[in-house]
Amino acid sequence: MSDLISKALGRGKKSVKPYKAEEDSVLKARPVLAEFLTCTSVGGKTRETATLGVSRGPDGFTLMLKDRESGQLCFATEATFGTALDELEGLLASGEAVWKVDQFAKRPKRS
């Protein structure tokens, strides 16, 4: 792997302190999305953090929010990156997000 890619991927570097979403202007404006992305426990149980993917296509920016805990995906597509973030925030806040099963999610082994 090239040095540039290794540096970009931050190989070998682990975060030593919790991420403070309130210090991030993008997430500060979208508190529900911020909580969804940074929440590490619910009801005292450890929770895997979510993943946010971004792609650019002919219709604008598509965001894919992956809830790794449940193995589900939610999508939002808008003309600009900012409006796509706002759309995703609105869907999460309203409870009207449409979740789809992630066919590639790791499933617990059945005994």
MDAnalysis code that builds the backbone (N, CA, C; Angstrom):
import MDAnalysis as mda
import numpy as np

u = mda.Universe.empty(333, n_residues=111, atom_resindex=np.repeat(np.arange(111), 3), trajectory=True)
u.add_TopologyAttr("name", ["N", "CA", "C"] * 111)
u.add_TopologyAttr("resid", np.arange(1, 112))
u.add_TopologyAttr("resname", ["MET", "SER", "ASP", "LEU", "ILE", "SER", "LYS", "ALA", "LEU", "GLY", "ARG", "GLY", "LYS", "LYS", "SER", "VAL", "LYS", "PRO", "TYR", "LYS", "ALA", "GLU", "GLU", "ASP", "SER", "VAL", "LEU", "LYS", "ALA", "ARG", "PRO", "VAL", "LEU", "ALA", "GLU", "PHE", "LEU", "THR", "CYS", "THR", "SER", "VAL", "GLY", "GLY", "LYS", "THR", "ARG", "GLU", "THR", "ALA", "THR", "LEU", "GLY", "VAL", "SER", "ARG", "GLY", "PRO", "ASP", "GLY", "PHE", "THR", "LEU", "MET", "LEU", "LYS", "ASP", "ARG", "GLU", "SER", "GLY", "GLN", "LEU", "CYS", "PHE", "ALA", "THR", "GLU", "ALA", "THR", "PHE", "GLY", "THR", "ALA", "LEU", "ASP", "GLU", "LEU", "GLU", "GLY", "LEU", "LEU", "ALA", "SER", "GLY", "GLU", "ALA", "VAL", "TRP", "LYS", "VAL", "ASP", "GLN", "PHE", "ALA", "LYS", "ARG", "PRO", "LYS", "ARG", "SER"])
u.atoms.positions = np.array([
    [0.859, -1.173, 0.000],
    [0.000, 0.000, 0.000],
    [0.903, 1.233, 0.000],
    [0.541, 2.240, -0.780],
    [1.360, 3.444, -0.855],
    [1.313, 4.219, 0.451],
    [2.342, 5.040, 0.675],
    [2.388, 5.876, 1.871],
    [1.213, 6.841, 1.909],
    [0.817, 7.375, 0.743],
    [-0.300, 8.327, 0.700],
    [-1.607, 7.669, 1.109],
    [-1.842, 6.459, 0.605],
    [-3.074, 5.750, 0.960],
    [-3.053, 5.373, 2.432],
    [-1.921, 4.883, 2.923],
    [-1.815, 4.541, 4.339],
    [-2.096, 5.747, 5.219],
    [-1.538, 6.890, 4.833],
    [-1.766, 8.109, 5.605],
    [-3.232, 8.514, 5.553],
    [-3.836, 8.458, 4.357],
    [-5.237, 8.846, 4.192],
    [-6.164, 7.935, 4.991],
    [-5.815, 6.668, 5.082],
    [-6.639, 5.712, 5.805],
    [-6.344, 5.703, 7.299],
    [-5.273, 6.390, 7.707],
    [-4.937, 6.466, 9.123],
    [-4.571, 5.127, 9.722],
    [-3.886, 4.290, 8.965],
    [-3.504, 2.951, 9.440],
    [-2.735, 3.043, 10.747],
    [-3.154, 2.228, 11.685],
    [-2.454, 2.125, 12.947],
    [-2.786, 3.205, 13.956],
    [-3.624, 4.155, 13.601],
    [-3.970, 5.221, 14.534],
    [-5.366, 4.979, 15.072],
    [-5.490, 4.941, 16.372],
    [-6.775, 4.736, 17.019],
    [-7.164, 6.002, 17.768],
    [-8.447, 6.315, 17.782],
    [-8.933, 7.458, 18.538],
    [-8.828, 7.130, 20.026],
    [-8.247, 8.039, 20.788],
    [-8.075, 7.781, 22.212],
    [-9.126, 8.471, 23.064],
    [-9.925, 9.331, 22.474],
    [-10.982, 9.985, 23.234],
    [-12.275, 9.969, 22.425],
    [-13.429, 10.018, 23.084],
    [-14.704, 9.995, 22.373],
    [-14.853, 11.221, 21.462],
    [-15.535, 11.010, 20.357],
    [-15.773, 12.099, 19.417],
    [-16.855, 13.016, 19.964],
    [-16.612, 14.305, 19.913],
    [-17.583, 15.280, 20.418],
    [-18.279, 15.940, 19.229],
    [-19.450, 15.406, 18.875],
    [-20.186, 15.901, 17.712],
    [-20.553, 17.371, 17.852],
    [-20.739, 17.847, 19.086],
    [-21.123, 19.239, 19.282],
    [-20.018, 20.213, 18.872],
    [-18.795, 19.701, 18.670],
    [-17.685, 20.543, 18.227],
    [-17.529, 20.538, 16.706],
    [-18.358, 19.798, 16.020],
    [-18.287, 19.665, 14.565],
    [-19.444, 20.446, 13.955],
    [-19.147, 21.473, 13.164],
    [-20.203, 22.347, 12.641],
    [-21.208, 21.604, 11.756],
    [-20.743, 20.621, 10.994],
    [-21.656, 19.864, 10.124],
    [-22.632, 19.053, 10.967],
    [-22.124, 18.370, 11.980],
    [-22.985, 17.540, 12.820],
    [-23.754, 18.356, 13.847],
    [-23.212, 19.492, 14.264],
    [-23.912, 20.349, 15.224],
    [-25.256, 20.809, 14.654],
    [-25.292, 21.040, 13.355],
    [-26.517, 21.478, 12.688],
    [-27.489, 20.318, 12.449],
    [-27.026, 19.091, 12.689],
    [-27.847, 17.903, 12.448],
    [-27.721, 16.960, 13.649],
    [-28.347, 17.300, 14.772],
    [-28.135, 16.553, 16.014],
    [-28.607, 15.104, 15.990],
    [-29.657, 14.806, 15.253],
    [-30.148, 13.422, 15.223],
    [-29.165, 12.544, 14.458],
    [-28.700, 13.014, 13.316],
    [-27.705, 12.289, 12.544],
    [-26.416, 12.142, 13.357],
    [-26.022, 13.210, 14.047],
    [-24.812, 13.164, 14.876],
    [-24.918, 12.080, 15.939],
    [-26.064, 12.025, 16.611],
    [-26.242, 11.010, 17.644],
    [-26.225, 9.615, 17.043],
    [-26.886, 9.458, 15.901],
    [-26.937, 8.155, 15.252],
    [-25.536, 7.676, 14.878],
    [-24.694, 8.597, 14.396],
    [-23.348, 8.222, 13.955],
    [-22.372, 7.995, 15.107],
    [-22.596, 8.638, 16.230],
    [-21.608, 8.586, 17.309],
    [-22.047, 7.798, 18.537],
    [-23.280, 7.375, 18.594],
    [-23.803, 6.656, 19.767],
    [-23.123, 5.293, 19.892],
    [-22.554, 5.019, 21.067],
    [-21.861, 3.752, 21.294],
    [-22.557, 2.856, 22.316],
    [-23.650, 3.355, 22.923],
    [-24.405, 2.502, 23.844],
    [-25.859, 2.963, 23.908],
    [-26.753, 1.999, 24.099],
    [-28.184, 2.274, 24.246],
    [-28.679, 1.417, 25.395],
    [-29.292, 2.070, 26.370],
    [-29.824, 1.341, 27.524],
    [-28.772, 0.534, 28.253],
    [-27.545, 1.043, 28.300],
    [-26.471, 0.348, 28.996],
    [-25.803, -0.748, 28.187],
    [-26.306, -1.010, 26.983],
    [-25.703, -2.032, 26.125],
    [-24.825, -1.370, 25.071],
    [-23.677, -1.982, 24.794],
    [-22.766, -1.481, 23.771],
    [-23.433, -1.573, 22.406],
    [-23.215, -0.549, 21.591],
    [-23.807, -0.486, 20.254],
    [-22.723, -0.148, 19.241],
    [-22.739, -0.840, 18.102],
    [-21.821, -0.490, 17.022],
    [-22.250, 0.843, 16.438],
    [-21.280, 1.695, 16.145],
    [-21.622, 2.974, 15.529],
    [-22.072, 2.756, 14.091],
    [-22.818, 3.705, 13.573],
    [-23.315, 3.632, 12.197],
    [-22.230, 4.090, 11.228],
    [-22.442, 3.818, 9.957],
    [-21.531, 4.220, 8.899],
    [-22.289, 5.087, 7.906],
    [-21.664, 6.168, 7.453],
    [-22.269, 7.033, 6.449],
    [-21.427, 6.976, 5.180],
    [-22.050, 6.533, 4.095],
    [-21.379, 6.472, 2.798],
    [-21.892, 7.579, 1.896],
    [-21.024, 8.083, 1.027],
    [-21.374, 9.180, 0.118],
    [-20.966, 8.799, -1.294],
    [-21.875, 9.005, -2.237],
    [-21.529, 8.823, -3.651],
    [-22.159, 9.947, -4.465],
    [-21.580, 10.212, -5.597],
    [-22.055, 11.276, -6.491],
    [-22.497, 10.642, -7.793],
    [-23.717, 10.932, -8.200],
    [-24.252, 10.383, -9.440],
    [-24.983, 11.448, -10.222],
    [-25.687, 11.066, -11.269],
    [-26.378, 12.030, -12.115],
    [-27.489, 12.799, -11.401],
    [-28.024, 12.239, -10.321],
    [-29.099, 12.906, -9.575],
    [-28.583, 13.728, -8.396],
    [-27.283, 13.763, -8.216],
    [-26.701, 14.509, -7.103],
    [-25.962, 13.586, -6.168],
    [-25.998, 13.921, -4.899],
    [-25.311, 13.143, -3.874],
    [-26.262, 12.156, -3.235],
    [-25.822, 10.920, -3.122],
    [-26.584, 9.898, -2.430],
    [-25.832, 9.526, -1.161],
    [-26.541, 9.601, -0.043],
    [-25.981, 9.203, 1.235],
    [-26.586, 7.864, 1.618],
    [-25.741, 6.983, 2.131],
    [-26.196, 5.684, 2.603],
    [-25.824, 5.596, 4.081],
    [-26.819, 5.570, 4.922],
    [-26.599, 5.414, 6.350],
    [-26.777, 3.941, 6.687],
    [-25.720, 3.343, 7.211],
    [-25.755, 1.914, 7.527],
    [-25.786, 1.746, 9.041],
    [-26.870, 1.161, 9.516],
    [-26.968, 0.826, 10.928],
    [-26.371, -0.572, 11.080],
    [-25.116, -0.619, 11.465],
    [-24.416, -1.908, 11.557],
    [-25.007, -2.803, 12.636],
    [-25.624, -2.202, 13.622],
    [-26.216, -2.976, 14.727],
    [-27.396, -3.821, 14.227],
    [-28.235, -3.240, 13.372],
    [-29.418, -3.958, 12.888],
    [-29.246, -4.534, 11.484],
    [-28.166, -4.157, 10.798],
    [-27.954, -4.644, 9.432],
    [-28.923, -4.029, 8.439],
    [-29.242, -2.739, 8.628],
    [-30.171, -2.051, 7.736],
    [-29.544, -0.788, 7.156],
    [-30.097, -0.359, 6.028],
    [-29.604, 0.811, 5.302],
    [-30.725, 1.812, 5.062],
    [-30.374, 3.095, 5.075],
    [-31.303, 4.168, 4.735],
    [-30.602, 5.077, 3.733],
    [-31.315, 5.513, 2.708],
    [-30.722, 6.333, 1.654],
    [-31.393, 7.697, 1.549],
    [-30.615, 8.692, 1.164],
    [-31.136, 10.024, 0.857],
    [-30.360, 10.554, -0.341],
    [-31.066, 11.070, -1.349],
    [-30.430, 11.635, -2.537],
    [-30.953, 13.044, -2.756],
    [-30.032, 13.982, -2.906],
    [-30.369, 15.381, -3.165],
    [-29.320, 15.981, -4.096],
    [-29.608, 17.155, -4.628],
    [-28.713, 17.813, -5.583],
    [-27.363, 18.184, -4.978],
    [-27.352, 18.581, -3.703],
    [-26.093, 18.975, -3.065],
    [-25.832, 18.107, -1.840],
    [-24.579, 18.072, -1.423],
    [-24.201, 17.286, -0.259],
    [-24.919, 17.795, 0.996],
    [-24.966, 19.101, 1.164],
    [-25.622, 19.691, 2.332],
    [-27.101, 19.369, 2.401],
    [-27.787, 19.462, 1.260],
    [-29.221, 19.155, 1.279],
    [-29.474, 17.665, 1.481],
    [-28.552, 16.815, 1.024],
    [-28.684, 15.378, 1.276],
    [-28.534, 15.094, 2.774],
    [-27.593, 15.777, 3.427],
    [-27.447, 15.643, 4.880],
    [-28.710, 16.116, 5.599],
    [-29.263, 17.246, 5.135],
    [-30.494, 17.776, 5.732],
    [-31.663, 16.811, 5.546],
    [-31.753, 16.203, 4.381],
    [-32.816, 15.233, 4.102],
    [-32.699, 14.027, 5.035],
    [-31.487, 13.524, 5.193],
    [-31.272, 12.383, 6.076],
    [-31.607, 12.742, 7.524],
    [-31.210, 13.930, 7.949],
    [-31.551, 14.413, 9.296],
    [-33.067, 14.446, 9.485],
    [-33.777, 14.986, 8.500],
    [-35.231, 15.072, 8.577],
    [-35.894, 13.707, 8.641],
    [-35.417, 12.766, 7.843],
    [-35.977, 11.413, 7.851],
    [-35.795, 10.748, 9.212],
    [-34.599, 10.881, 9.768],
    [-34.323, 10.275, 11.071],
    [-35.146, 10.935, 12.173],
    [-35.217, 12.265, 12.144],
    [-35.929, 13.010, 13.186],
    [-37.430, 12.732, 13.168],
    [-37.978, 12.528, 11.978],
    [-39.421, 12.314, 11.853],
    [-39.839, 10.874, 12.121],
    [-38.879, 9.976, 12.098],
    [-39.214, 8.559, 12.238],
    [-39.743, 7.962, 10.946],
    [-39.633, 8.702, 9.844],
    [-40.161, 8.244, 8.560],
    [-39.091, 7.677, 7.633],
    [-37.918, 7.426, 8.176],
    [-36.850, 6.845, 7.354],
    [-37.267, 5.460, 6.878],
    [-37.000, 5.178, 5.622],
    [-37.276, 3.852, 5.062],
    [-35.983, 3.049, 5.168],
    [-36.045, 1.953, 5.917],
    [-34.869, 1.114, 6.127],
    [-34.974, -0.132, 5.263],
    [-33.858, -0.486, 4.642],
    [-33.790, -1.687, 3.815],
    [-32.759, -2.635, 4.414],
    [-32.990, -3.920, 4.258],
    [-32.065, -4.920, 4.783],
    [-30.771, -4.864, 3.972],
    [-29.652, -4.807, 4.680],
    [-28.334, -4.846, 4.042],
    [-28.005, -6.305, 3.752],
    [-28.061, -6.683, 2.487],
    [-27.848, -8.073, 2.098],
    [-26.428, -8.553, 2.379],
    [-25.500, -7.602, 2.570],
    [-24.105, -7.976, 2.777],
    [-23.676, -7.856, 4.236],
    [-24.610, -7.521, 5.121],
    [-24.284, -7.387, 6.544],
    [-23.910, -8.729, 7.146],
    [-22.994, -8.672, 8.083],
    [-22.624, -9.895, 8.793],
    [-23.795, -10.297, 9.678],
    [-24.172, -11.523, 9.569],
    [-25.286, -12.048, 10.367],
    [-24.729, -12.895, 11.521],
    [-25.408, -12.855, 12.652],
    [-24.962, -13.719, 13.745],
    [-25.067, -15.180, 13.343],
    [-24.104, -15.981, 13.774],
    [-24.135, -17.414, 13.454],
    [-25.255, -18.085, 14.220],
    [-25.977, -18.949, 13.531],
    [-27.055, -19.707, 14.170],
    [-26.471, -20.982, 14.771],
    [-26.948, -21.321, 15.933],
    [-26.429, -22.544, 16.576],
    [-27.374, -23.705, 16.381],
])
